[in-house]
Amino acid sequence: MGEQAATWPAPAAQDAAPQQYEPVMPGALEDDPDIGDESTSAEGYDGPSEGLQKLAQNRMAPVVGQRRSSDVRWQDVHPRTPGKKRELKHTRGWFQAVVVCIVMAVIVGVVVAGVTYHLELWGGKTVPSVVGLVSSNAQAKLSQKGLNAQITYVASDDGNDRVISVDPGAGSRVDDGATVTLTVGQSRMVPTVVGTNVQDARQALSDAGATNVKLTYTNSSEAEGTVLSVTPSEGATFVSSDLITLTVAQLPVVPDVVGRSSADALKVLQDAGLTPTVVYSSEGSHQKGYVESTTPSAGSRADAQGSVKVTIMSPLPADVYHVADYYSALPQALSYFLAQKGYSAAVGYLDSAGKLVERLDSTDGSTVLVSSTPWSASADQGSSAVTDLLGQGSAMDGLGVRLSLGAATAPQLGATVGAVDRVIQLCGLSGGTETVNQQNATLPSNSAARGKEFYCTYGESGDNAWCVLAYVNDQKKTQAEVVYAPKALFDAMDASAEGGSKASFVANALLG
């Protein structure tokens, strides 16, 4: 069959019997090699290209022979390689299977890793919870995990030896064999504060956790501000809210004791932490035995030693020789007075009757004896005990005094009436009623006084009596003895061997 050129049908033919045209799909146009790359935009459009016109002619031409324009299929325009679709499906299935396997492997790996990590088969150990356990149990629990424990102790109000905190904290992941620090509480203890300054003591207590500290002050010879004591005592356990009391030294304040009795005043001063030194004075406005003044005065601070001079009223002897004045003074005042004159206790005790026996010796050889038998040469030989009982306030009631004047003090006039008279005047005595000497004295036949040169005068003054004896000793020195006692004491002595002569009795007693 010869080739027939395609021509556009005439309009009449089209109207009579419309031709059937094969629709052209956009894809076919795009894939057709005869279609150029001209732009299809309206701007600059010059009409269909040559290829597009050709294609349009071919598509719109009537079908010649057996093939119709309706028989043109997609495959004719886009021919495909046989089996390509089946091969693509197979490739996609294989890829999806591989992806699924990989995902499953990852999931399984993650699960296994998580389980083994949780079981602590790798990645270290988890710090267990041990807060609140006693330290030994906490250490054991860490040891079971393969971890080491390092303990740091801190003071705590909670139970002793219990774990307060952990570092690293519970639940933390650490390497095998790592060291875990346990902070363990131990009871608070009162620190050493006695002897320290109060500021340092308070800081030490604060560091130990004390929050309730009280200060009390007391007079003391310690440096002001020094801690004298602490309650509870050092080393005692406490909790932070417990009351801790510090007793702190301060320079003592002198209390007002003027006008009080000596005994009461001294006790008040001593209780205040002061050290009183007593002096006696016969000049003042207060009565005997009462405080006239203090130095420092009341309300003033004492020195660091707490020394306070307390002046107490008491009549004092005019001098050592005025033995009658001894009875007017307080016993303590007499001891104080004699000490000022150079006398000190050499013998001091209570005899079998509970009576005071005390001898005070002077550096010049003179002595003062207080005794119930002052004329006895051996009255002070009954004991070697030395106690200043006068200074302690032992009373002289019913006792006598003997003043022995040493050779340096006694008048150097020989054993004459003049010597006796001088001593009587020296001692302020009067009322002599009897004088004897070695020639007219009534003495026992065996009396040692018979071989001595002496004069002895006895006299009385009110309720008291006295006797003055002057004699020459073996060194040819004049010595004198003055005996003064209540008259009743003289009346009680047995002078029958001396014919009732009290002067002879005293001479025999002292020289025999």
C-alpha positions, 0 to 999 in steps of 0.5 A, spaced: 500 500 500 502 506 497 504 512 502 499 517 502 500 524 504 496 526 510 492 532 509 487 536 513 480 535 512 476 540 509 471 543 513 465 540 510 467 533 511 469 535 519 462 538 519 459 532 516 462 526 520 467 528 525 474 525 525 476 521 531 483 523 534 487 520 539 488 524 545 495 526 546 497 525 554 502 530 557 507 525 558 507 523 551 509 530 549 514 530 554 517 524 552 517 525 545 524 526 542 521 530 536 518 535 541 523 541 542 525 545 548 521 551 547 518 555 552 510 554 553 509 561 556 505 566 553 511 571 553 515 571 547 511 565 544 511 564 536 507 558 535 508 551 535 515 548 533 516 544 528 516 538 532 510 539 535 506 541 529 509 534 526 506 530 532 500 534 532 499 532 524 501 525 526 496 524 532 490 527 528 491 524 522 486 518 520 488 511 522 490 508 515 489 500 515 488 496 521 491 500 526 486 505 529 488 512 532 485 509 539 490 503 539 496 508 541 497 505 548 502 508 554 507 503 552 508 505 545 509 512 548 514 510 554 516 503 552 519 499 559 524 493 559 520 487 560 521 484 568 523 491 571 517 492 575 518 485 578 525 486 580 523 493 583 519 489 588 524 484 590 529 489 591 524 493 596 522 487 600 530 485 601 531 492 603 526 492 608 528 486 611 535 488 612 532 494 616 528 490 620 533 486 622 538 492 624 532 495 628 531 489 632 538 488 633 539 495 636 533 494 640 536 487 643 543 490 644 540 496 648 535 492 652 541 487 653 546 493 655 541 496 660 539 489 663 547 488 664 548 495 666 543 495 671 545 488 674 552 492 674 556 487 670 559 493 667 559 501 668 561 501 675 557 500 681 551 504 684 552 507 691 547 504 696 543 508 701 547 507 708 544 514 711 542 512 718 546 506 719 551 505 724 558 506 721 560 499 721 554 496 717 555 502 712 562 500 711 559 492 710 554 494 705 559 498 701 564 492 701 559 488 699 559 492 693 566 492 692 567 499 694 571 502 699 569 507 705 572 513 708 569 515 715 569 523 717 566 524 724 562 530 725 559 532 732 551 531 731 545 531 736 543 525 733 545 518 735 552 517 736 556 513 730 551 513 725 552 516 718 549 523 716 551 523 709 554 520 703 559 523 698 558 521 692 550 520 694 546 514 694 544 512 687 551 515 684 555 511 679 562 510 681 568 505 678 569 499 681 573 499 688 572 507 688 572 510 695 566 513 698 566 518 704 561 517 710 560 523 714 558 519 721 555 523 727 558 523 734 556 526 740 558 533 742 563 534 747 564 540 752 571 542 750 577 544 754 575 551 756 577 552 763 583 557 764 582 560 757 579 567 756 572 567 756 571 569 748 576 563 746 571 559 751 565 561 747 568 560 740 570 553 742 563 552 745 560 554 738 564 550 734 562 544 738 555 546 737 553 549 743 547 554 742 545 556 749 551 558 753 550 562 760 556 566 763 556 567 771 562 572 774 565 571 780 570 575 784 577 571 783 585 572 784 585 569 776 586 574 771 579 578 769 575 574 764 579 567 765 574 561 765 574 558 772 569 552 771 564 550 766 558 546 767 557 540 765 564 539 766 569 538 760 568 532 756 561 531 758 556 530 752 551 534 750 546 536 745 546 543 742 540 546 746 543 544 752 545 550 757 552 550 758 554 555 764 561 558 764 564 561 771 568 567 769 573 571 773 572 578 775 576 583 779 573 582 786 568 588 788 569 589 795 562 588 799 560 593 804 562 590 811 563 597 815 559 596 822 559 589 821 562 584 826 569 582 825 567 574 824 561 576 819 565 581 815 571 576 814 566 571 812 563 575 807 569 578 804 572 571 803 566 568 800 567 574 795 573 571 793 577 576 797 583 575 801 582 580 808 588 582 812 586 584 819 589 590 822 586 593 829 585 600 831 583 603 838 581 609 834 574 610 831 567 610 831 565 603 832 565 598 838 570 593 839 570 587 835 566 591 829 569 593 822 571 601 822 573 601 814 576 597 809 581 598 803 579 599 798 573 601 800 566 598 799 564 598 791 571 598 789 575 593 785 580 589 789 587 588 786 588 581 782 590 578 788 583 580 792 587 583 797 583 587 802 585 591 809 580 590 814 580 595 820 577 592 826 576 596 832 579 594 839 583 597 844 590 595 844 595 595 849 599 602 850 605 598 849 608 591 851 609 592 858 602 594 860 599 587 861 593 590 864 591 592 857 591 585 854 585 584 857 581 589 854 583 587 847 580 582 843 585 576 843 586 577 835 588 584 836 592 582 842 596 577 837 596 582 832 599 587 837 604 583 839 606 581 832 607 588 831 612 588 837 616 582 834 613 577 838 611 570 835 608 564 838 613 559 840 608 554 844 600 554 843 596 548 846 590 547 850 591 544 857 588 538 860 582 542 863 581 545 856 585 552 858 589 556 853 597 555 854 600 560 849 607 563 849 610 568 845 617 570 844 621 576 842 627 577 838 630 581 844 629 575 849 623 577 852 616 572 852 609 573 854 605 567 857 598 566 857 596 560 862 592 559 868 598 558 872 602 564 869 607 564 876 609 557 874 616 556 871 614 550 867 607 552 865 609 552 858 613 546 858 607 541 857 607 541 849 611 542 843 605 544 839 605 551 836 598 554 834 597 561 835 590 560 839 590 567 841 590 569 833 584 564 832 580 568 838 581 563 844 579 567 850 583 569 855 577 569 860 580 566 867 587 566 865 593 570 867 599 573 863 606 573 865 611 578 862 618 576 862 623 581 861 630 580 858 636 582 860 636 587 854 629 590 856 630 590 864 632 596 868 640 595 869 639 597 877 641 590 880 636 587 885 634 593 889 627 596 890 628 601 885 629 596 880 622 593 882 619 600 882 621 602 875 618 596 872 612 597 876 611 604 873 613 601 866 607 597 866 603 602 869 601 598 875 599 601 882 596 598 889 602 594 891 601 591 898 607 587 900 614 587 898 619 581 900 626 579 898 631 574 899 632 576 907 625 576 909 621 572 904 617 566 907 620 560 903 621 553 903 627 550 906 629 547 899 627 553 895 632 555 890 630 562 891 634 562 898 641 563 894 638 569 889 638 576 890 631 578 889 625 583 890 618 581 889 612 586 890 605 584 890 599 588 889 591 589 887 587 593 882 580 592 882 578 585 880 585 583 878 592 582 882 599 583 880 606 581 882 613 584 880 619 580 881 626 583 880 632 578 881 640 577 879 641 571 874 647 567 874 650 572 869 649 577 874 644 581 869 638 583 872 631 580 870 624 582 871 618 578 871 611 581 871 605 576 873 598 579 872 591 575 873 584 576 876 585 576 883 581 570 884 586 566 880 591 568 886 586 567 891 586 560 889 593 558 889 596 554 895 601 559 899 601 555 905 608 553 904 610 560 904 606 562 910 600 565 906 605 570 903 603 571 895 609 575 894 613 569 897 609 564 893 611 568 886 618 568 888 619 561 890 615 559 884 619 563 879 626 562 882 625 555 886 
